[in-house]
Amino acid sequence: MCRPERLANAKVFRPTAEAPAYSAEELKEMTEDLFWSAALSIIASYAQMFQCLRALDKQFEFGLNLPATIATFRAGCILQGYLLSPMTKAFEKDPNLPSLMNAFDKELTQNFGRFKRCMANVLSKTNAAVPVMAASMNYILTMHSENVPSAQCVALQRDVFGRHGFKRLDKDGDFNAQWKELQ
């Protein structure tokens, strides 16, 4: 980030953050939440990468073999990690697995609430920006939704910005809302 710009901006607006005291039990729980937030972020990142590789293979037909691709990571790539074995097994078991995240359904089901709680705590109690974790959480939410709430939020922003209208899930047609003027 551009330091002079950040310093100038900080004189105009400085977000506030709590400095709460936590018990040992709360810290232990928050640490576990942070672990699962990082783990699920990593799984989501790998899932996105493999979907990108699949899209490239579909276009350029280079004969993608995901288990073999993962094996190259073990050969010294920076992407080495404990998740490589379960990933390999998942794609060996089902080469057409819709998303790598489905191979970690147990972890997602049991710990996605921790991820959401961690993000809520970070956003409400600190001034830390966590764009990668937020993007990973949004990717997980989007890729496991029948309707895409983020698309609805974009429609909302467009309508507030320029009265572009929006669709509703409960009614057919195009709609506009009456918003306050921003300026």
Accessible surface in RSA format (square Angstrom, percent):
REM  Atomic radii and reference values for relative SASA: ProtOr
REM  Chains: A
REM  Algorithm: Lee & Richards
REM  Probe-radius: 1.40
REM  Slices: 20
REM RES _ NUM      All-atoms   Total-Side   Main-Chain    Non-polar    All polar
REM                ABS   REL    ABS   REL    ABS   REL    ABS   REL    ABS   REL
RES MET A   1   209.14 108.3 133.86  88.6  75.28 179.2 114.86  97.7  94.28 124.9
RES CYS A   2    74.75  56.5  57.82  64.5  16.93  39.8  31.08  78.8  43.67  47.1
RES ARG A   3   144.58  60.7 142.15  72.5   2.43   5.8  51.08  69.8  93.49  56.7
RES PRO A   4    97.41  71.0  87.46  79.7   9.95  36.2  92.25  76.2   5.16  32.1
RES GLU A   5   103.20  59.2  96.02  72.6   7.18  17.1  33.87  65.5  69.33  56.6
RES ARG A   6   108.07  45.4 103.01  52.5   5.06  12.0  44.72  61.1  63.35  38.4
RES LEU A   7    83.55  46.5  81.41  58.2   2.14   5.4  81.61  57.3   1.95   5.2
RES ALA A   8    55.63  51.1  48.59  75.0   7.05  16.0  51.76  72.9   3.87  10.3
RES ASN A   9    80.14  55.3  77.46  74.9   2.69   6.5  25.38  61.1  54.77  52.9
RES ALA A  10    33.06  30.4  26.05  40.2   7.02  16.0  29.43  41.4   3.63   9.6
RES LYS A  11   181.21  88.4 142.83  87.6  38.38  91.4  93.25  83.9  87.96  93.7
RES VAL A  12   133.26  87.7 100.35  90.9  32.91  79.3 105.66  91.8  27.60  74.9
RES PHE A  13   144.15  72.1 134.62  83.4   9.53  24.8 138.18  83.8   5.98  17.1
RES ARG A  14   171.23  71.9 154.68  78.8  16.55  39.4  59.67  81.5 111.56  67.6
RES PRO A  15    64.82  47.2  58.63  53.4   6.19  22.5  61.77  51.0   3.06  19.0
RES THR A  16   130.69  93.0 105.23 106.7  25.46  60.7  77.43 104.0  53.26  80.5
RES ALA A  17    48.18  44.3  13.86  21.4  34.32  78.1  18.37  25.9  29.81  79.0
RES GLU A  18   101.07  58.0  82.14  62.1  18.93  45.1  43.87  84.9  57.20  46.7
RES ALA A  19   105.27  96.8  65.59 101.2  39.69  90.3  73.50 103.5  31.77  84.2
RES PRO A  20    51.09  37.2  25.92  23.6  25.17  91.5  37.27  30.8  13.82  85.9
RES ALA A  21   102.74  94.5  68.65 105.9  34.10  77.6  76.57 107.8  26.18  69.3
RES TYR A  22    64.12  29.9  37.58  21.4  26.54  69.1  35.73  26.9  28.38  35.0
RES SER A  23    58.59  49.5  44.66  59.6  13.93  32.1  51.41 109.5   7.19  10.1
RES ALA A  24    85.59  78.7  69.21 106.8  16.38  37.3  73.21 103.1  12.38  32.8
RES GLU A  25   114.03  65.5 109.97  83.2   4.06   9.7  60.76 117.5  53.27  43.5
RES GLU A  26    85.94  49.3  82.56  62.5   3.38   8.0  33.48  64.8  52.46  42.8
RES LEU A  27    89.50  49.8  89.10  63.7   0.41   1.0  89.28  62.7   0.23   0.6
RES LYS A  28   143.73  70.1 135.22  83.0   8.51  20.3  87.38  78.7  56.35  60.0
RES GLU A  29    62.72  36.0  62.26  47.1   0.46   1.1  27.41  53.0  35.31  28.8
RES MET A  30    57.88  30.0  53.75  35.6   4.14   9.9  51.09  43.4   6.79   9.0
RES THR A  31    91.57  65.1  87.76  89.0   3.82   9.1  66.06  88.7  25.52  38.6
RES GLU A  32    72.86  41.8  71.71  54.3   1.15   2.7  15.71  30.4  57.15  46.7
RES ASP A  33     2.34   1.6   2.34   2.3   0.00   0.0   1.01   2.4   1.33   1.3
RES LEU A  34    91.83  51.1  91.81  65.7   0.02   0.1  91.81  64.5   0.02   0.1
RES PHE A  35   102.10  51.1  94.58  58.6   7.52  19.6 101.36  61.5   0.74   2.1
RES TRP A  36    49.45  19.8  49.45  23.9   0.00   0.0  45.90  24.5   3.55   5.8
RES SER A  37     0.00   0.0   0.00   0.0   0.00   0.0   0.00   0.0   0.00   0.0
RES ALA A  38    37.75  34.7  36.04  55.6   1.71   3.9  37.64  53.0   0.11   0.3
RES ALA A  39     4.94   4.5   3.20   4.9   1.74   4.0   4.42   6.2   0.52   1.4
RES LEU A  40     0.05   0.0   0.00   0.0   0.05   0.1   0.00   0.0   0.05   0.1
RES SER A  41     8.33   7.0   8.24  11.0   0.09   0.2   8.33  17.7   0.00   0.0
RES ILE A  42    76.91  43.8  75.15  56.0   1.75   4.2  76.91  55.4   0.00   0.0
RES ILE A  43     2.77   1.6   2.77   2.1   0.00   0.0   2.77   2.0   0.00   0.0
RES ALA A  44     0.00   0.0   0.00   0.0   0.00   0.0   0.00   0.0   0.00   0.0
RES SER A  45    50.60  42.8  43.57  58.1   7.03  16.2  32.71  69.7  17.88  25.1
RES TYR A  46    19.74   9.2  18.03  10.3   1.71   4.4  12.82   9.6   6.92   8.5
RES ALA A  47     0.22   0.2   0.00   0.0   0.22   0.5   0.02   0.0   0.20   0.5
RES GLN A  48    61.86  34.6  59.99  43.8   1.87   4.5  16.53  35.2  45.33  34.4
RES MET A  49    51.43  26.6  45.00  29.8   6.43  15.3  31.64  26.9  19.79  26.2
RES PHE A  50     0.92   0.5   0.92   0.6   0.00   0.0   0.92   0.6   0.00   0.0
RES GLN A  51    57.14  32.0  51.68  37.8   5.46  13.0  20.56  43.8  36.58  27.7
RES CYS A  52    77.89  58.9  72.95  81.4   4.94  11.6  22.72  57.6  55.18  59.5
RES LEU A  53    41.03  22.9  41.03  29.4   0.00   0.0  41.03  28.8   0.00   0.0
RES ARG A  54    53.58  22.5  48.14  24.5   5.44  12.9  35.80  48.9  17.78  10.8
RES ALA A  55    61.83  56.8  50.21  77.5  11.62  26.4  56.75  79.9   5.07  13.4
RES LEU A  56    80.92  45.1  80.44  57.5   0.48   1.2  80.87  56.8   0.05   0.1
RES ASP A  57    31.82  22.3  30.31  30.2   1.50   3.6   0.36   0.9  31.45  31.4
RES LYS A  58   178.15  86.9 155.04  95.1  23.11  55.0 107.12  96.4  71.03  75.7
RES GLN A  59   130.34  72.9  99.21  72.5  31.13  74.1  35.85  76.3  94.49  71.7
RES PHE A  60   125.55  62.8 100.74  62.4  24.81  64.6 105.08  63.7  20.46  58.6
RES GLU A  61   147.63  84.8 120.48  91.1  27.15  64.6  39.75  76.9 107.88  88.1
RES PHE A  62   107.11  53.6  74.68  46.3  32.44  84.4  84.06  51.0  23.05  66.0
RES GLY A  63    64.75  79.9   0.00   N/A  64.75  79.9  41.27 113.2  23.49  52.6
RES LEU A  64    41.02  22.8  11.71   8.4  29.31  73.7  14.53  10.2  26.49  71.3
RES ASN A  65    81.88  56.5  73.62  71.1   8.25  19.9  24.97  60.1  56.91  55.0
RES LEU A  66    11.45   6.4   8.23   5.9   3.23   8.1   8.23   5.8   3.23   8.7
RES PRO A  67    28.04  20.4  25.81  23.5   2.23   8.1  26.31  21.7   1.74  10.8
RES ALA A  68    52.60  48.4  42.72  65.9   9.88  22.5  49.37  69.5   3.23   8.6
RES THR A  69    31.38  22.3  27.11  27.5   4.27  10.2  20.73  27.8  10.65  16.1
RES ILE A  70     0.00   0.0   0.00   0.0   0.00   0.0   0.00   0.0   0.00   0.0
RES ALA A  71    47.87  44.0  41.41  63.9   6.47  14.7  41.75  58.8   6.12  16.2
RES THR A  72    83.92  59.7  75.22  76.3   8.69  20.7  70.78  95.1  13.14  19.9
RES PHE A  73    19.55   9.8  19.55  12.1   0.00   0.0  19.55  11.9   0.00   0.0
RES ARG A  74   102.42  43.0  82.49  42.0  19.93  47.5  55.86  76.3  46.56  28.2
RES ALA A  75    90.65  83.4  47.08  72.7  43.57  99.1  61.07  86.0  29.58  78.4
RES GLY A  76    57.31  70.7   0.00   N/A  57.31  70.7  27.25  74.8  30.06  67.3
RES CYS A  77    48.42  36.6  32.12  35.8  16.30  38.3  19.88  50.4  28.54  30.8
RES ILE A  78   166.98  95.0 135.34 100.8  31.64  76.3 144.99 104.4  21.99  59.7
RES LEU A  79    62.55  34.8  59.39  42.5   3.16   7.9  62.49  43.9   0.06   0.2
RES GLN A  80    99.20  55.5  77.38  56.6  21.82  52.0  21.83  46.5  77.37  58.7
RES GLY A  81    40.26  49.6   0.00   N/A  40.26  49.6  29.05  79.7  11.20  25.1
RES TYR A  82   146.83  68.6 121.31  69.0  25.53  66.4 129.04  97.0  17.79  21.9
RES LEU A  83    12.14   6.8  12.06   8.6   0.08   0.2  12.06   8.5   0.08   0.2
RES LEU A  84     3.49   1.9   3.49   2.5   0.00   0.0   3.49   2.5   0.00   0.0
RES SER A  85    53.89  45.5  51.69  69.0   2.21   5.1  21.77  46.4  32.12  45.0
RES PRO A  86    53.37  38.9  46.61  42.5   6.75  24.5  49.90  41.2   3.47  21.5
RES MET A  87     0.00   0.0   0.00   0.0   0.00   0.0   0.00   0.0   0.00   0.0
RES THR A  88    17.33  12.3  17.33  17.6   0.00   0.0  17.33  23.3   0.00   0.0
RES LYS A  89   139.32  68.0 135.66  83.2   3.67   8.7  84.82  76.3  54.50  58.1
RES ALA A  90    14.01  12.9   4.38   6.8   9.63  21.9  12.38  17.4   1.64   4.3
RES PHE A  91     1.47   0.7   0.84   0.5   0.64   1.7   0.84   0.5   0.64   1.8
RES GLU A  92   108.64  62.4  81.76  61.9  26.87  64.0  33.75  65.3  74.89  61.1
RES LYS A  93   184.52  90.0 149.61  91.8  34.90  83.1 103.56  93.2  80.96  86.2
RES ASP A  94    53.57  37.5  52.27  52.0   1.29   3.1  17.13  40.3  36.44  36.3
RES PRO A  95    89.74  65.4  78.29  71.4  11.45  41.6  79.98  66.0   9.77  60.7
RES ASN A  96   126.89  87.5 109.69 106.0  17.20  41.4  30.21  72.7  96.69  93.5
RES LEU A  97    20.51  11.4  20.51  14.7   0.00   0.0  20.51  14.4   0.00   0.0
RES PRO A  98    91.20  66.5  74.99  68.4  16.21  58.9  84.87  70.1   6.33  39.3
RES SER A  99    11.58   9.8  11.58  15.5   0.00   0.0  11.58  24.7   0.00   0.0
RES LEU A 100     1.32   0.7   0.00   0.0   1.32   3.3   0.00   0.0   1.32   3.6
RES MET A 101     0.19   0.1   0.19   0.1   0.00   0.0   0.19   0.2   0.00   0.0
RES ASN A 102    59.09  40.7  46.86  45.3  12.23  29.4  16.78  40.4  42.31  40.9
RES ALA A 103    40.73  37.4   7.20  11.1  33.53  76.3  16.63  23.4  24.10  63.8
RES PHE A 104     8.95   4.5   8.90   5.5   0.05   0.1   8.95   5.4   0.00   0.0
RES ASP A 105    87.80  61.5  86.41  86.0   1.39   3.3  25.10  59.1  62.70  62.5
RES LYS A 106   132.89  64.8 126.65  77.7   6.24  14.9  75.53  68.0  57.36  61.1
RES GLU A 107    53.86  30.9  53.67  40.6   0.20   0.5  14.15  27.4  39.71  32.4
RES LEU A 108    15.68   8.7  14.83  10.6   0.85   2.1  15.12  10.6   0.56   1.5
RES THR A 109   115.54  82.2  84.65  85.8  30.89  73.6  70.60  94.8  44.94  67.9
RES GLN A 110   116.56  65.2  85.49  62.5  31.07  74.0  34.31  73.0  82.24  62.4
RES ASN A 111    11.83   8.2  11.83  11.4   0.00   0.0   0.00   0.0  11.83  11.4
RES PHE A 112    31.35  15.7  31.35  19.4   0.00   0.0  31.35  19.0   0.00   0.0
RES GLY A 113    49.96  61.6   0.00   N/A  49.96  61.6  38.02 104.3  11.94  26.7
RES ARG A 114    55.43  23.3  53.23  27.1   2.20   5.2   8.27  11.3  47.16  28.6
RES PHE A 115     0.00   0.0   0.00   0.0   0.00   0.0   0.00   0.0   0.00   0.0
RES LYS A 116   106.12  51.8 101.39  62.2   4.74  11.3  47.07  42.4  59.06  62.9
RES ARG A 117   106.96  44.9 100.53  51.2   6.43  15.3  53.67  73.3  53.30  32.3
RES CYS A 118     7.71   5.8   5.26   5.9   2.45   5.8   2.35   5.9   5.36   5.8
RES MET A 119     3.04   1.6   3.04   2.0   0.00   0.0   2.81   2.4   0.23   0.3
RES ALA A 120    57.98  53.3  48.94  75.5   9.04  20.6  56.77  79.9   1.21   3.2
RES ASN A 121    30.26  20.9  29.41  28.4   0.85   2.1   6.94  16.7  23.33  22.5
RES VAL A 122    27.50  18.1  26.57  24.1   0.92   2.2  27.50  23.9   0.00   0.0
RES LEU A 123   113.12  63.0  88.18  63.1  24.94  62.7  89.68  63.0  23.44  63.1
RES SER A 124    71.51  60.4  47.20  63.0  24.31  56.0  48.96 104.3  22.55  31.6
RES LYS A 125    58.28  28.4  54.32  33.3   3.95   9.4  22.86  20.6  35.42  37.7
RES THR A 126    59.49  42.3  50.11  50.8   9.38  22.4  52.54  70.6   6.96  10.5
RES ASN A 127    89.65  61.8  52.29  50.5  37.36  90.0  33.04  79.5  56.60  54.7
RES ALA A 128    51.16  47.0  34.25  52.8  16.91  38.5  43.75  61.6   7.41  19.6
RES ALA A 129    90.15  82.9  59.29  91.5  30.85  70.2  66.75  94.0  23.40  62.0
RES VAL A 130    34.54  22.7  25.97  23.5   8.57  20.6  30.93  26.9   3.61   9.8
RES PRO A 131    94.64  69.0  82.78  75.5  11.86  43.1  91.06  75.2   3.58  22.3
RES VAL A 132   106.48  70.1 104.23  94.4   2.25   5.4 105.73  91.9   0.75   2.0
RES MET A 133    34.25  17.7  33.47  22.1   0.78   1.9  26.88  22.9   7.37   9.8
RES ALA A 134    29.39  27.0  29.39  45.4   0.00   0.0  29.39  41.4   0.00   0.0
RES ALA A 135    59.23  54.5  49.13  75.8  10.10  23.0  54.74  77.1   4.49  11.9
RES SER A 136     2.21   1.9   1.92   2.6   0.29   0.7   0.11   0.2   2.10   2.9
RES MET A 137    31.31  16.2  31.31  20.7   0.00   0.0  31.31  26.6   0.00   0.0
RES ASN A 138    76.69  52.9  75.95  73.4   0.74   1.8  20.77  50.0  55.92  54.0
RES TYR A 139    40.70  19.0  35.39  20.1   5.31  13.8  36.30  27.3   4.40   5.4
RES ILE A 140     7.77   4.4   7.72   5.8   0.05   0.1   7.72   5.6   0.05   0.1
RES LEU A 141    74.66  41.6  72.01  51.5   2.65   6.7  74.02  52.0   0.64   1.7
RES THR A 142    42.46  30.2  37.84  38.4   4.62  11.0  28.81  38.7  13.65  20.6
RES MET A 143    98.35  50.9  70.83  46.9  27.52  65.5  54.93  46.7  43.42  57.5
RES HIS A 144    93.60  51.2  55.82  38.8  37.79  96.7  61.89  63.8  31.71  36.9
RES SER A 145    42.94  36.3  18.25  24.4  24.69  56.9  11.79  25.1  31.14  43.6
RES GLU A 146   181.02 103.9 140.72 106.5  40.30  96.0  61.98 119.9 119.05  97.2
RES ASN A 147    82.45  56.9  75.18  72.7   7.26  17.5  15.16  36.5  67.29  65.0
RES VAL A 148    57.13  37.6  49.71  45.0   7.42  17.9  49.71  43.2   7.42  20.1
RES PRO A 149    74.09  54.0  73.36  66.9   0.73   2.7  73.53  60.7   0.56   3.5
RES SER A 150    57.50  48.6  50.72  67.7   6.78  15.6  43.84  93.3  13.66  19.1
RES ALA A 151    57.50  52.9  46.36  71.5  11.14  25.3  52.32  73.7   5.18  13.7
RES GLN A 152    71.60  40.0  62.69  45.8   8.91  21.2  40.52  86.3  31.08  23.6
RES CYS A 153    70.92  53.6  69.46  77.5   1.46   3.4  20.26  51.3  50.66  54.6
RES VAL A 154    80.48  53.0  80.48  72.9   0.00   0.0  80.48  69.9   0.00   0.0
RES ALA A 155    24.75  22.8  23.19  35.8   1.56   3.6  24.50  34.5   0.25   0.7
RES LEU A 156    79.16  44.1  77.25  55.3   1.91   4.8  78.87  55.4   0.29   0.8
RES GLN A 157   118.40  66.2 113.02  82.6   5.38  12.8  38.55  82.1  79.85  60.6
RES ARG A 158   116.98  49.1 114.67  58.5   2.31   5.5  36.86  50.4  80.12  48.6
RES ASP A 159     0.00   0.0   0.00   0.0   0.00   0.0   0.00   0.0   0.00   0.0
RES VAL A 160    38.42  25.3  33.36  30.2   5.06  12.2  33.36  29.0   5.06  13.7
RES PHE A 161   169.23  84.7 144.16  89.3  25.07  65.2 145.20  88.0  24.03  68.8
RES GLY A 162    34.36  42.4   0.00   N/A  34.36  42.4  17.06  46.8  17.30  38.8
RES ARG A 163    92.48  38.8  76.36  38.9  16.11  38.4  49.73  68.0  42.74  25.9
RES HIS A 164    97.94  53.5  64.58  44.9  33.36  85.3  46.64  48.1  51.30  59.7
RES GLY A 165     8.52  10.5   0.00   N/A   8.52  10.5   5.50  15.1   3.02   6.8
RES PHE A 166    50.79  25.4  43.31  26.8   7.48  19.5  49.39  29.9   1.40   4.0
RES LYS A 167   147.33  71.9 128.60  78.9  18.73  44.6  99.21  89.3  48.12  51.3
RES ARG A 168    92.19  38.7  76.49  39.0  15.70  37.4  18.50  25.3  73.70  44.7
RES LEU A 169   124.01  69.1  84.52  60.5  39.49  99.3  87.74  61.6  36.27  97.6
RES ASP A 170   101.62  71.2  64.09  63.8  37.54  88.8  49.21 115.8  52.41  52.3
RES LYS A 171   114.02  55.6 100.50  61.7  13.52  32.2  64.65  58.2  49.36  52.6
RES ASP A 172   147.82 103.5 122.34 121.8  25.47  60.2  40.47  95.2 107.35 107.1
RES GLY A 173    39.65  48.9   0.00   N/A  39.65  48.9  31.43  86.2   8.23  18.4
RES ASP A 174   110.73  77.6  81.15  80.8  29.58  69.9  30.79  72.5  79.94  79.7
RES PHE A 175    52.76  26.4  48.73  30.2   4.04  10.5  52.76  32.0   0.00   0.0
RES ASN A 176    85.17  58.7  55.86  54.0  29.31  70.6  21.04  50.6  64.13  62.0
RES ALA A 177    27.72  25.5  21.16  32.7   6.56  14.9  27.14  38.2   0.58   1.5
RES GLN A 178   173.59  97.1 143.17 104.6  30.42  72.4  66.23 141.0 107.36  81.4
RES TRP A 179    85.97  34.5  69.64  33.7  16.33  38.3  73.35  39.1  12.61  20.5
RES LYS A 180   184.83  90.2 165.98 101.8  18.85  44.9 118.41 106.6  66.42  70.8
RES GLU A 181   140.37  80.6 115.91  87.7  24.47  58.3  53.47 103.4  86.90  70.9
RES LEU A 182   136.48  76.0 104.66  74.9  31.82  80.0 106.53  74.8  29.95  80.6
RES GLN A 183   207.70 116.1 144.00 105.2  63.70 151.7  86.78 184.7 120.92  91.7
END  Absolute sums over single chains surface
CHAIN  1 A    13121.8      10746.8       2375.0       8048.2       5073.6
END  Absolute sums over all chains
TOTAL         13121.8      10746.8       2375.0       8048.2       5073.6
